[in-house]
Amino acid sequence: MTEELDQLLRNLKLHRMHAVYDEQLRAADQQQITYTDFVAGLLRAQWRDRQENALEWRIRRAGLPERWALETFPFTKQPGVNRKQIRAFAELDFVAKHENIVFIGPTAVGKTGLASSILMKALQNGLRCQFVKAQDLFDDMYASLADRSTRRLVDRLTRLDILLIDELGYTNLKPEQANVFFKLMEERYRRHPTIITTNLAYEEWAGLLGNKPMTEALLSRLRHYCHTVRIEGPPLREPQG
């Protein structure tokens, strides 16, 4: 590599092209490839590097705590999960159809792992996604009421291609938090899908939200276009010690 070329690649921030240049040049000499194929190889390496960096950025921004993958999910250990159905979700047709997914089941049966794996597939396809624990979401909603940023919070969450709300369960919600949650679900309705993991059956949601008519209205919207996955199987986390 000449000094001029070295400097140009650095100045243009084509770091991956710079890193593979010598290797690609040697391969080109050995295989006697055309100039076009040589340049294409350099550009391909740079493009892949940018795609990988973009994915890393989306994963960090999405807040995924762990990088689950459907390929490593222990389907054989969890007979309560329909492998074909989950793989169909990974095709992401539910996104275009604005269909929600709700995983219902006891602790440690794989709800979060499955939901996160689907979210990872969406991130790999360039979609805007967010993973949030239900308690953290409700805390953010309560804080937004104090500084009057609720509208901005709801708008930001509404624009997401997929919102994953994890561990929706028993908690002491204030009426104001329940109202904001209802507003969020109302605005995402028929616009963008929401994935929820919960240990609560639908009939128990009124106990969480504390308002039966509002809960019925929320569930009417949530379940209108929705896949409900009930997992009844053994826990996947084995006790240590």
N, C-alpha and C positions, 0 to 999 in steps of 0.2 A: 504494500500500500504506500502510495506516495505521501509526502508530508501535506501537500495541498488537499488530497482526497481525505486524509485523516482529519484535517481541520474542518473541511466542509461537512463531513458526517457528524462531527461533534457539534458544530455550530447549528446544524439543522436538527440536532437532538435525535438523530437516527441511530440510537445506541445499539439496537439489535443488529442492524445492518453492519455497523462498525465491528461488532463482536464476531460475526460469522463470515466477514469478508474473506479473510485468508483461507478459511476452510472451504468456502464456496469456490474460491479461485483455484485451489488445488484440485477440487473435484471436477471443475470445468476443464482443466488441462488434461486430467486423466481420462475423462469421458468424451472429450472433444465436443462439448455442447456448444450451441450457438450463442452469440452475444445476447440475443433476445431471451433465451432460457436462463442465461447467467443472471441477467438483470431481474427477470421474473423471480428467480430463487431468492435474491436479496430482498425484493419487495414483499414476497410471501412471508419471509421470516419476520420482517418488520411489522407486517399486518397482524400476524399471529401474536406477536409480542404486545401490540396495542390492544388486541382483543382480550388477551389474558389480563392486562392491567385494568382494562375497563370492567371486566368481570370482578376482579378483586375490589375495585372501588364500589361496585354495586353491592357486593356482599357485605362490605364494611358498613355502607350506608343503610343497608337493610336491617342490620343489627342481629344477624343470625348468630346465636351463641355457639352452635356446632354445625359443621358442614356434613349434614346427613346425606346419604345417597341411597336411592332405592335399590341399587345393585347390592348393597351390603345389608339391607334389612333382613332380619331372620324370619322370613315368612314360614319356614318349616317349624319354627318354635311357637308361632302364633296362629293357630288354626282359626282364630276369630277374625282374621283379615282375609278378604278376597283379593288375591294377588292380581287377577285380571282386572278388577275394578280399579285398583290403585294404579296400575300401569296405564290404564285408560286416562286417569286424571293427569298423569305425567305427559300425555300428548297435548295438554293445555287447551283442549276444545272448550272446556268450561269457562275459560277466560273470555273468548269471543262471544259466548252465549250468556255471559254475566250470571253464571250459576254459582251459588255458594256451596261450600263444603263444610259440614259440621261433623267432627269426630266426637262420639260420646262413649265414655267407658271409664272404668276405675283407673286408679293410679298405676303407672308403669306397664301398661299393655301396648305401648308403642304409638300413642296418638301424636305426641310432639315430633317423634322421629319421622313418621309418615308425612305429617303436614309440612315439616321443614324440608323434607326431600322434594316434595312437590314445589315448594317455594324456590328451592335451588334450581330445579329445572326451568322455572320461569326466569330466574336471574340469568341463567345461561343463555336464554333466548332474548335477553335484552329488555325485559320488562321491569317496570318500577315497582318494587315490593318493599314491605316493611314487616318485620317480626316484632311483636311486642307482647310482653306478659300482661295479662288482663289487669292485675293489680297496678302495674306501672302505668297502664293506660288510664285507669280511673284516677290515679294520683295526678297525672298530667292534666286531666280534665278539671280536677278540683283546683289545681294551681292556676289554671287558665281563667277560672272564675275570679280569682283574686286580682290578677293583673289585666283582666278584660281582654285576654287574647284567645278566647274560646273560638271566635269566628275563624281566626287564622289557623288554629289547631284543626278544626273540623274541615276547613278547606284543604289543608295539606293532606290529611288522611283520606279525604274523599277522592283526591286526584290519583292516588296510588292505583296501579293496575291490579295488585293483589294486596290485601291487608290480612295478615295472620295474627289472630288474637289467641294467645296460648293460656291455658289453665284458667278458663272462666269457671269460677266455683264460688263457694260460699264466702261471702265477705260482707262487711257492713257498709253498704252504699248509702250516701246521702241522696235525697231526692234530686238535688241539683246535678249530681254525677249521672244518675239514671236518665235524667232529661237530656243531657249532652250525648250520652251513649245512644239514646233513641234517635236523636237528631242525626248523628253520624250514620247510623244504619239506614235511616230514611233517605239520606242523600246519596249513599252508595247503591241503594236499591235500583236494579235494572241499569246501572251504569258500570259498576266494577264489582267483581266477586270478592267475597270475604271468606276466609277459612277460620274456623273456630274449633279449638279443642276444649272439651269440658267434661267434668264428671257429673254434670247435672242433666237429668232427663228434662225434656221440654216443659213438662208440667211443673218442674221445680224452679223454673226461671222467675216466676212471680215472687218467690221468696227472696231471690237475689235483688231484683229491681224494685220490689216493694210497692208496686202499683199494677194491679191485675189488668185493668183495661189497657194501659200502656204496653204491658208485656204482650198481651194478645195482639195488639196492633203491630208491635215489633216482630213477633214471630210470624204473623201473617205475611209480612214483607220478606223476612229472612227465608222462610220455607217455601215461598211461592216458586222460586227457581232455586232448588237446593238438592244436594245429595247428602243424605244423612247416613253416616257410617257408624253403626253401633258395634263396638268391639267387646266381645265377651270371651275372654281367654285368660291364660295364666300370665302373671307378671313376668316381664322380661329382665328385670333387674334382680339379680340374686344377692341375698344379704352377704356382707363381708364379715368374716370373723365369727 
